[in-house]
Amino acid sequence: MSPKFIYLVNAQRDDAWHPGEKRGHVNTLTQDSSTPGLVLRTVLHQGVAFRDQIAEATGLSAATIGRQVTALVRRGLLRERPDCTRSGHVGRPSIPVEVDDRLLATGAVHIGRLVTTVAVTDLHGRVLGVSHLPTRGNDADLVKAAARRLIGLHAGIGDRTLIAAAVVAPWEALDRSPAVAGRTLRDTTTLPTSTADHVAAVAAADLLYSPEHGHGTTAYVYARETVGVATVHDGVIPSGGRRTGSVTHLPTTSDAVCSCGARGCLGATVAAIGPRAAAAGLVERPDVELVHAAALAGDLAAHALLVERAEHLGRAVAVVRDLLDPDRVVLAGQAFTAYPAAASVVLESFRRTTGLGPVPITLSRFGAEVQAAAAGAIALGPIYRDPLAALDRHERLLQRTRNARRARTTNGAVRLQPA
Ligand SMILES: [Zn+2]
């Protein structure tokens, strides 16, 4: 499915659910941003942009925009579109620019409870290639296996330079270490590597495509095999070790047994769907994607399981919303997006539970690609904050690795000399 089609599907969905939401324009993806980052993000959001349009959107002078655009074109981050030159313009012809997504790429790793997703994305955050492996082994072994998969995936994609990487996960729920995973990915790929909570990553991916969600407060609720929540205030995405809150042990009326010893925790309720379907003989393995497929194929027992999950999720979304009172809510992850018949149950359950009246609720545009897109957006974060510094960092790391290899080779040669 092309990104354009995804956009249209979701635009329709948004409008049908919440015709009243105001669509503002904000240029901030994050607070700590450089001037080149601001220019690059403005072009990203405008598509094809003339220099005077960038100046107007950013409030920067024409001279500054001219210098920044030249530098970004030279480094392969923007490209000129002479075919879109403005006609009837007095003086020098005006050539617009767009984000150049032909040369550079990022590596993305999403660690899920059962499945780890590895992807290569372009500068638009589009997924160019994706691969899956079972989530198995300690943090270092798992990420090394993912890095090998990433290197193979990149080799198959053609002539693009990987300039950054990211690894995201529900770290706390899986009892895994972002520090170990990030270091291992950096050392194995020699790429500057970012880490983030996986729901914060979903938020980052959403903001790449929906910059208007950076205005005010947006609450993101994620559910597949795990559940999570993240809030974004004025476009600032929680990153690194910053807490994003947790709904894993939010009580529900289910009788699923949780690792905490209680029954009915939301995380356990959602995680139990695959095993329950397998125990009932509906699917071959306790894999929730098989339950989605069975329900889509018309299996009524699978449908009933997913409707039950949707009831619990709708109530949980209402609790999150009533606690945080955000300007809008975005629902992401296959528990919301993979089975459309359950999505309406989530909304109905939400409406019955919330005490605060209607709020704009949007389904994530990413569907089944959400894990890859989310990790890719975190890898892109440093590039859109300060693109020239991100490229410099990549080159320094590459040079250091080359020097270290050369030193090892030289030392080896010295040792081979007779004493
Ligand atoms: Zn619990």
Boltz pocket constraint, residues with backbone or C-beta under 6 A from the ligand:
constraints:
  - pocket:
      binder: B
      contacts: [[A, 248], [A, 249], [A, 258], [A, 259], [A, 260], [A, 261], [A, 262], [A, 265], [A, 268]]
      max_distance: 6.0
